Amino acid sequence: MSTNLPTSYEAEFAGKVALVTGGASGIGLALSRRLAAGGATVVVADHNEESARKAADELKTTGARAAAVALDVTDPASVEAGVRFAVDTFGALHLGVNNAGIGGPAQTTGEYGIEDWNKVVATNLSGVFYSMRHEIPAILAAGGGAIVNISSILGTNGFANSPAYVAAKHGVVGLTKTAALEYAAQNIRVNAVGPGFIDTPLLRDTDGPAREHLISLHPAGRLGTSEEVAELAAFLLSDRASFIHGSYHLVDGGYSAA
């Protein structure tokens, strides 16, 4: 049986067009870089248009094909326009990486602000739904492809004072499994990645004791890197993961095993 695996991982996404939401910074930027390194054409979609342009320009300096688009995942029309931009600019869409997300304030469930709840859920859960809602028809039109949704270790664990974030990330896992069942026979694979606490610029600003506490939650004894998350996502998007549908994969330094 032919596996259709590439002879080189440097070309594993050759001929594929990928859309990465939240693709201009942190994990999203690492995802954009990894896909470009694998030969994909990358559309960097981000609410910050200037940052998206800078990221796309960086990818172009490596010889990759890339473009930037301003995209607000909480606005279905904006998401639809972003997907249409990818198809109109590069002729198709094969890969969707739904990464855009926010943290929200730290507060107990009984005191959590309603507006804060709505904002976090709108971004972290509804934003993933809107993205898949418009990506899937485009990927079907291209003959199939793959989607990776970035959830969190908090898609399977609770975490005090983060009710909206935890609920939304659990929702992303359920949404991923549902879409995977619906589209497996139509040549679209949908999977989710659950990062642990990752050493992004946001966490680098965390004060010493709080940072050390987060590190202590990971048996590996450190925080993860954005590149480690991107590597797992790239595998799931590639033909190497051709029999993986509806799975939720952790990259968490042992956090969830403890």
MARNUDREN-529902 format. One line per 10 residues: number of its first residue (from 1); for each residue x, y, z of N, C-alpha, C, O. Coordinates in steps of 0.02 Angstrom, whole numbers. Each point is the difference from the previous one (the first is absolute). Layout:
N
NUM = X Y Z X Y Z X Y Z X Y Z ~ ...
This chain:
258
1 = 42 -60 0 -42 60 0 44 62 0 47 6 40 ~ -62 41 -84 38 62 -1 -22 45 56 -59 8 12 ~ 107 22 22 -15 47 54 3 73 -22 -22 44 36 ~ 47 -32 -96 6 68 -27 41 45 45 -11 61 2 ~ 58 -89 35 42 41 43 52 37 -41 25 -27 -49 ~ -7 87 69 51 38 -37 69 -30 10 14 -31 52 ~ 28 39 -102 69 -24 8 39 45 47 51 -21 28 ~ -73 82 -19 32 47 46 -53 40 36 -48 24 -31 ~ 55 -17 97 -48 40 37 2 73 -21 -47 38 14 ~ 100 -18 -47 4 69 -24 -50 13 -55 -15 58 -16
11 = -12 -111 -14 -48 8 -54 -67 -32 17 -41 -11 -44 ~ 29 -5 108 -60 -38 17 -64 38 -12 -53 -30 -8 ~ 56 96 6 -59 40 -13 3 36 -68 -37 48 -12 ~ 80 -70 -31 6 31 -66 -67 -3 -36 -33 -52 -1 ~ 13 108 -27 -63 4 -36 -61 11 44 -56 3 -25 ~ 66 3 91 -55 9 46 -4 73 22 51 34 8 ~ -112 -10 0 -12 67 26 -29 -6 70 -48 -36 11 ~ 79 71 36 -20 -4 71 -22 68 25 30 52 -18 ~ -81 -51 59 -23 60 35 12 -10 74 -22 -49 29 ~ 59 96 2 15 -4 72 -30 60 35 21 56 -12
21 = -71 -68 55 -28 56 38 44 14 61 29 -46 29 ~ -25 109 -11 46 20 52 72 -16 -20 42 -16 42 ~ -29 21 -107 63 -25 -27 59 47 3 53 -15 -28 ~ -60 73 61 52 50 -2 44 1 62 50 37 1 ~ -67 -75 50 40 3 61 -5 -65 39 -45 -40 -12 ~ 92 29 58 -3 -57 45 -4 -67 -37 37 -12 -48 ~ -82 -31 72 -9 -66 -31 -20 8 -73 23 -38 -43 ~ -66 86 28 -23 10 -69 57 15 -48 0 -25 -56 ~ 47 67 78 57 16 -43 43 -62 -11 24 -12 -55 ~ -14 -27 108 39 -62 -7 -35 -48 -49 33 -34 -39
31 = -99 31 42 -38 -41 -46 9 25 -72 11 -40 -46 ~ -16 105 37 9 29 -68 69 -16 -27 7 -20 -58 ~ 44 27 100 69 -14 -21 9 -74 -17 32 -17 -50 ~ -60 -27 91 9 -72 -11 -33 -22 -64 28 -40 -38 ~ -88 65 24 -34 -19 -62 37 26 -61 6 -35 -50 ~ 18 97 55 39 28 -55 64 -40 -12 19 -11 -57 ~ 13 -11 111 61 -39 -6 -14 -67 -34 44 -29 -31 ~ -106 5 37 -19 -63 -32 -26 9 -70 -24 -48 -31 ~ 29 109 4 -19 12 -69 -70 27 -11 -20 10 -57 ~ -18 3 112 -67 25 -8 -1 74 -20 46 38 17
41 = -97 -19 -52 -17 70 -8 -41 20 60 -51 -32 15 ~ 71 85 20 -30 15 65 -36 68 -2 29 51 -20 ~ -92 -52 40 -37 62 11 0 13 75 -31 -36 39 ~ 66 88 -19 4 20 71 -60 44 15 -5 56 -25 ~ -40 -83 65 -62 37 17 4 21 73 10 -41 44 ~ -19 105 -32 7 25 68 -42 63 8 -10 37 -49 ~ -14 -25 109 -38 62 12 44 61 -8 -24 55 -15 ~ 89 -63 25 48 55 -8 29 -4 -70 45 -40 -13 ~ -71 81 -32 19 -4 -70 74 15 -11 33 -31 -41 ~ -6 80 78 70 17 -7 45 -59 19 49 -15 -35
51 = -65 -17 90 39 -58 22 -6 -57 -51 49 -35 -13 ~ -108 26 -15 -9 -52 -50 43 14 -61 30 -46 -29 ~ -26 109 8 42 18 -57 73 -14 14 37 -26 -43 ~ -15 45 103 70 -12 18 16 -75 -1 53 -20 -24 ~ -99 -20 50 11 -72 0 3 -28 -71 43 -41 -16 ~ -89 63 -25 -1 -23 -70 63 21 -37 28 -38 -39 ~ -6 100 51 62 23 -32 60 -41 23 44 -16 -40 ~ -43 -2 104 54 -43 25 1 -67 -37 53 -24 -20 ~ -112 -6 11 -4 -64 -34 24 6 -72 33 -45 -26 ~ -49 101 -5 20 10 -70 76 3 -7 28 -21 -51
61 = 6 48 102 73 4 -3 32 -69 0 58 -6 -19 ~ -94 -45 40 26 -68 0 -14 -35 -66 19 -58 -10 ~ -54 92 -35 -18 -29 -64 -70 -28 -2 -21 -28 -51 ~ -16 33 106 -67 -26 3 -49 48 -34 12 60 -5 ~ -67 -88 -18 -56 41 -22 -44 14 60 -18 -46 37 ~ 1 109 -26 -39 18 59 -38 65 -13 18 39 -44 ~ -71 -30 82 -39 62 -2 -30 11 68 -6 -47 40 ~ -13 108 -27 -30 18 64 -72 23 -11 -17 30 -51 ~ -25 -43 102 -68 24 -2 -22 17 71 14 -37 47 ~ -48 93 -40 -29 19 65 -62 -43 11 -43 -4 -44
71 = 38 -27 102 -55 -45 13 -18 1 74 43 -9 43 ~ -107 20 -30 -27 0 68 -42 -64 8 -54 -4 -29 ~ 79 -45 66 -35 -64 4 -67 4 35 -41 -46 -5 ~ 27 101 40 -65 7 33 -53 26 -48 -59 4 19 ~ 78 12 -80 -46 28 -50 -5 -49 -58 47 -6 -39 ~ -104 -28 31 -6 -49 -54 14 29 -69 28 -34 -43 ~ -48 96 31 11 31 -65 74 10 -13 24 -8 -56 ~ 13 27 109 72 9 -7 34 -66 -16 45 -3 -41 ~ -67 -50 75 29 -66 -13 -15 -22 -71 44 -25 -35 ~ -106 34 14 -18 -18 -69 42 37 -50 23 -29 -50
81 = -12 94 62 41 40 -46 72 -24 0 33 0 -52 ~ -7 -20 110 69 -25 4 10 -64 -39 50 -7 -35 ~ -98 -39 41 4 -62 -38 -6 15 -75 37 -29 -41 ~ -82 73 24 -8 18 -71 63 32 -27 19 -12 -57 ~ 15 53 98 63 31 -21 52 -54 -16 35 4 -50 ~ -31 -55 93 48 -54 -12 -13 -35 -66 46 -12 -39 ~ -109 -3 27 -19 -36 -62 10 45 -61 26 -22 -51 ~ -47 85 56 7 45 -57 73 15 -15 19 8 -59 ~ 23 -4 111 70 18 -10 41 -58 -26 44 8 -43 ~ -57 -68 69 43 -58 -16 -36 -58 -33 31 -51 -15
91 = -96 59 3 -35 -49 -41 -34 -56 38 -41 -36 -29 ~ 56 27 93 -30 -55 38 17 8 73 40 43 19 ~ -71 -85 22 19 -6 71 1 -75 16 -49 -35 -12 ~ 105 12 40 7 -70 17 8 -13 74 -19 -53 25 ~ 47 102 12 16 -10 70 -25 59 41 10 58 -17 ~ -44 -74 72 -22 52 46 31 -11 69 -3 -55 27 ~ 31 107 1 28 -3 68 -34 54 41 12 59 -9 ~ -56 -81 55 -40 47 38 30 10 69 -12 -39 46 ~ 51 91 -42 43 12 58 -19 62 41 18 3 59 ~ -52 45 -89 -13 63 34 -37 -12 66 -48 -38 4
101 = 72 71 49 -31 -8 65 24 52 49 50 33 -11 ~ -88 -26 65 18 47 53 -6 -35 68 -32 -53 4 ~ 62 82 48 -1 -31 65 -60 18 43 -33 -43 28 ~ 19 108 -23 -53 23 44 26 12 70 55 -21 17 ~ -94 55 24 21 17 68 -2 -61 45 -34 -49 -14 ~ 71 52 69 -1 -52 51 -54 18 52 5 49 36 ~ -57 -91 -34 -55 13 46 -41 -64 10 -4 -41 -45 ~ -24 34 104 -40 -60 14 -65 1 -40 -22 53 -24 ~ -7 -111 16 -61 -7 -41 -56 43 27 -37 31 -39 ~ 29 -29 105 -55 38 30 7 75 -5 -47 37 13
111 = 107 -14 -32 12 72 -5 23 21 -70 15 58 -13 ~ -13 -107 -33 27 15 -67 -46 48 -37 -61 -9 -1 ~ 90 60 -30 -39 50 -36 -34 -29 -61 30 -39 -38 ~ -93 57 27 -38 -25 -57 33 22 -66 6 -39 -47 ~ 15 102 44 32 24 -61 65 -37 -12 17 -15 -58 ~ 21 1 111 62 -37 -7 -14 -71 -26 35 -24 -45 ~ -86 -8 73 -19 -67 -24 -16 2 -74 26 -41 -39 ~ -69 88 19 -20 3 -70 59 12 -47 3 -28 -54 ~ 44 70 76 58 15 -42 44 -61 -9 22 -15 -56 ~ -8 -20 111 44 -59 -4 -32 -55 -42 33 -30 -43
121 = -96 16 56 -35 -53 -38 -7 20 -74 7 -43 -43 ~ -20 106 30 -6 23 -69 65 -11 -39 -2 -19 -59 ~ 58 31 92 64 -7 -34 23 -73 -3 17 -25 -53 ~ -18 -9 111 32 -65 5 -43 -58 -23 27 -53 -19 ~ -93 60 19 -43 -54 -22 -39 19 -63 4 -34 -51 ~ -42 88 54 -38 20 -59 48 15 -58 -16 -13 -58 ~ 74 42 74 49 16 -52 24 -62 -37 12 2 -60 ~ -4 -57 96 19 -63 -32 -57 -26 -43 11 -25 -55 ~ -72 29 81 -58 -21 -40 -6 41 -64 -8 -27 -54 ~ 11 94 60 -5 42 -59 55 -18 -51 -13 -2 -60
131 = 73 -10 85 55 -16 -45 -14 -65 -37 7 -3 -61 ~ -26 -50 98 -14 -64 -34 -61 6 -46 -2 -30 -53 ~ -47 69 74 -61 9 -40 17 25 -70 -33 -19 -48 ~ 84 61 42 18 27 -66 59 -36 -31 6 -1 -61 ~ 38 -28 102 56 -38 -28 -23 -65 -33 24 -18 -54 ~ -70 -17 86 -20 -66 -24 -27 1 -72 23 -41 -40 ~ -69 85 23 -22 1 -70 57 14 -50 2 -29 -54 ~ 44 73 74 57 15 -44 46 -61 -7 24 -14 -55 ~ -12 -21 110 43 -59 -3 -34 -56 -40 33 -35 -38 ~ -98 27 46 -37 -48 -41 7 16 -74 11 -45 -42
141 = -17 109 25 6 20 -70 69 -14 -28 8 -10 -60 ~ 43 7 104 69 -14 -21 14 -75 -4 55 -20 -19 ~ -104 -20 38 9 -72 -3 20 -32 66 13 -60 3 ~ -11 99 50 17 -26 66 61 32 30 34 40 -32 ~ -21 -57 95 56 29 35 -4 -16 74 -24 -53 19 ~ 47 99 22 2 -12 72 -8 65 39 17 54 -24 ~ -44 -61 84 -9 56 46 29 -20 68 -10 -56 23 ~ 45 102 8 22 -8 69 -26 59 40 12 58 -17 ~ -47 -75 71 -24 51 46 45 1 62 14 -52 29 ~ 8 111 -10 42 6 59 -44 8 61 -29 53 11
151 = 25 -106 29 -36 2 63 50 16 55 33 51 -3 ~ -28 -94 53 44 13 57 -1 -62 44 -43 -42 -7 ~ 92 37 52 -7 -51 52 -63 12 40 -27 -46 31 ~ 2 107 -31 -61 16 35 -62 -18 -41 -56 18 19 ~ 67 -54 -74 -54 -31 -36 -18 -67 31 -49 -32 -20 ~ 89 10 68 -14 -64 33 6 6 76 -21 -45 37 ~ 51 99 -13 8 11 72 -37 63 22 -14 44 -41 ~ -3 -40 105 -25 61 27 57 45 23 57 -23 5 ~ -71 86 7 51 46 24 -37 56 36 -38 37 -31 ~ 51 -30 95 -36 49 40 8 70 -27 54 19 -23
161 = -107 19 26 -2 71 -19 4 11 -75 16 55 -22 ~ -29 -107 -18 -1 8 -73 -61 -35 -30 8 -40 -47 ~ -68 53 72 -59 -38 -24 -15 8 -74 -17 -48 -33 ~ 23 109 7 -16 10 -71 51 -33 -45 -18 -33 -49 ~ 82 41 66 53 -30 -41 -6 -76 0 4 -31 -53 ~ -13 2 112 -5 -73 5 -61 -26 -38 5 -49 -37 ~ -62 82 46 -60 -22 -34 7 4 -75 -20 -45 -37 ~ 50 100 13 9 8 -72 48 -52 -28 -13 -28 -54 ~ 67 15 89 49 -48 -26 -27 -71 1 15 -40 -44 ~ -56 22 95 -35 -64 -2 -46 -2 -61 -5 -52 -34
171 = -28 107 21 -45 3 -58 36 -10 -66 -27 -32 -45 ~ 87 58 40 40 -10 -61 13 -74 -13 -3 -23 -57 ~ 17 -14 111 12 -72 -8 -63 -35 -25 4 -41 -46 ~ -62 56 75 -62 -30 -23 -18 19 -71 -23 -42 -39 ~ 34 104 21 -13 23 -68 46 -35 -49 -22 -18 -55 ~ 84 8 74 48 -35 -43 -23 -71 -13 0 -22 -58 ~ -20 -14 109 -22 -69 -8 -62 -5 -43 -6 -46 -41 ~ -40 93 49 -62 -1 -39 14 12 -74 -25 -37 -42 ~ 66 87 27 16 15 -70 39 -58 -32 -9 -15 -59 ~ 52 -17 99 38 -56 -26 -46 -56 -22 11 -30 -53
181 = -62 15 92 -48 -52 -18 -38 19 -64 -14 -43 -41 ~ -2 105 35 -41 23 -57 38 -2 -66 -31 -11 -52 ~ 97 23 54 36 11 -63 55 -50 -14 35 7 -51 ~ -26 -58 93 52 -50 -12 -8 -33 -68 49 -11 -35 ~ -111 -5 16 -12 -34 -63 6 46 -61 -1 -22 -57 ~ 8 88 71 7 49 -54 71 27 -4 12 53 -29 ~ 34 -90 58 72 15 -7 21 63 36 45 36 -22 ~ -78 -22 77 23 54 44 13 -30 69 -45 -29 31 ~ 105 36 -7 17 -22 68 0 61 46 26 53 -16 ~ -57 -62 74 -4 54 50 26 -27 66 -25 -49 26
191 = 75 83 2 30 -20 63 13 62 43 -2 56 -24 ~ 17 -68 87 14 55 46 66 -12 36 20 -57 11 ~ 12 111 7 62 -1 38 -12 36 66 -31 53 2 ~ 56 -82 52 -7 30 67 67 19 29 32 -41 33 ~ -9 102 -45 64 21 29 -4 9 76 -52 19 27 ~ 107 -34 6 7 20 70 16 74 3 -13 36 -48 ~ 41 -13 102 20 70 5 63 9 -42 50 -34 10 ~ -54 81 -56 52 9 -50 37 65 13 -30 50 21 ~ 95 -50 -33 43 57 14 -7 53 -54 45 11 -40 ~ -103 21 40 -14 54 -47 17 67 33 12 2 60
201 = -12 52 -98 13 66 30 -46 16 58 20 33 48 ~ -83 -56 -51 -48 14 54 24 -30 66 -1 33 51 ~ 23 -96 -53 23 -32 61 69 24 22 16 -3 60 ~ 23 28 -107 66 26 20 -7 62 44 46 18 36 ~ -104 14 -40 -12 59 42 -28 -18 69 -9 43 42 ~ -5 -108 -32 -25 -23 65 54 6 53 58 -15 -14 ~ -76 37 74 51 10 51 30 -66 22 -28 -53 -13 ~ 85 56 47 39 -59 17 -39 -56 35 0 -56 -26 ~ -32 69 83 -36 -54 36 -56 -31 -42 -8 -61 1 ~ -29 103 -37 -55 -27 -41 27 -43 -57 -28 -52 -16
211 = 82 75 -14 31 -39 -53 27 -67 26 -9 -52 -32 ~ 42 54 89 27 -61 29 -56 -49 18 8 -61 -6 ~ -65 88 27 -57 -44 15 -24 -35 -63 -13 -60 1 ~ 8 97 -56 -22 -30 -63 49 -54 -22 -20 -54 -21 ~ 85 68 27 50 -49 -18 -8 -63 42 8 -56 -25 ~ -23 64 89 -5 -57 46 -58 -46 -18 0 -58 21 ~ -48 82 -59 -57 -42 -19 18 -49 -56 -39 -45 -15 ~ 97 54 -16 21 -41 -55 57 -47 22 54 24 16 ~ -65 -89 -15 52 -46 22 65 7 -40 54 -17 26 ~ -57 42 -87 60 11 -39 45 54 30 58 5 -19
221 = -84 35 65 40 49 34 12 64 -38 46 38 16 ~ -88 -25 -65 7 62 -39 -66 14 -35 -45 -42 -2 ~ 41 102 -26 -56 16 -44 15 -26 -70 58 -13 -17 ~ -109 5 -23 9 -21 -69 19 58 -44 -1 58 21 ~ 19 -73 -83 15 52 -50 -53 -1 -54 -32 -51 -13 ~ 23 108 -19 -47 5 -55 18 -48 -56 -44 -28 -34 ~ 109 18 23 23 -44 -53 -20 -72 13 -14 -38 -47 ~ 13 17 110 -21 -68 17 -74 -10 -16 -20 -54 -23 ~ -21 104 35 -71 -4 -18 -8 -3 -76 -39 -39 -26 ~ 77 81 -8 -5 3 -73 20 -66 -32 -29 -20 -51
231 = 78 -13 80 23 -64 -29 -55 -53 5 -10 -38 -48 ~ -25 35 104 -55 -47 6 -56 16 -48 -27 -44 -33 ~ 10 108 28 -53 20 -46 18 -16 -72 -42 -23 -38 ~ 105 34 20 22 -15 -68 -7 -74 -15 -21 -19 -55 ~ 39 -23 103 -9 -72 -10 -74 -16 -13 -15 -38 -46 ~ -30 66 86 -71 -15 -8 -28 26 -66 -48 -28 -26 ~ 77 81 0 -22 28 -64 28 -39 -60 -26 6 -55 ~ 78 -44 67 35 -33 -54 -29 -68 -17 -40 -27 38 ~ 61 -1 -95 -22 -67 -19 28 -54 46 -23 -57 -1 ~ 73 75 41 26 -48 49 -54 -19 51 4 -53 31
241 = -54 96 -22 -54 -12 48 -65 -20 -36 -54 16 23 ~ 61 -51 -78 -57 -13 -44 -56 -41 31 -56 2 -24 ~ 70 -39 78 -52 -41 32 -20 28 68 -30 -35 41 ~ 46 99 -29 -17 32 63 -58 49 -11 8 50 -35 ~ -65 -65 64 -60 40 -7 -32 11 69 -8 -47 38 ~ -8 109 -23 -38 15 60 38 -10 65 -31 -10 52 ~ 97 13 -55 40 -10 60 21 66 32 1 53 -31 ~ 14 -59 95 21 58 40 68 -17 29 6 -44 43 ~ 46 78 -66 69 -18 15 32 53 46 -1 59 -15 ~ 28 -82 71 30 44 48 74 10 -14 35 -46 -21
251 = -11 107 31 71 16 -1 12 42 61 0 62 -3 ~ 10 -96 61 -7 34 64 52 -18 52 -9 14 59 ~ 65 -44 -79 52 -15 48 -21 -43 58 30 2 53 ~ -83 -42 -63 -24 -45 52 -52 29 46 -22 -34 47 ~ 0 96 -60 -48 34 44 -61 -44 13 -21 -8 58 ~ -7 -21 -110 -63 -37 6 10 -70 26 -49 -34 16 ~ 111 11 -12 14 -67 25 9 -1 76 -3 -52 32 ~ 14 111 -4 14 4 72 -63 -12 42 3 1 61
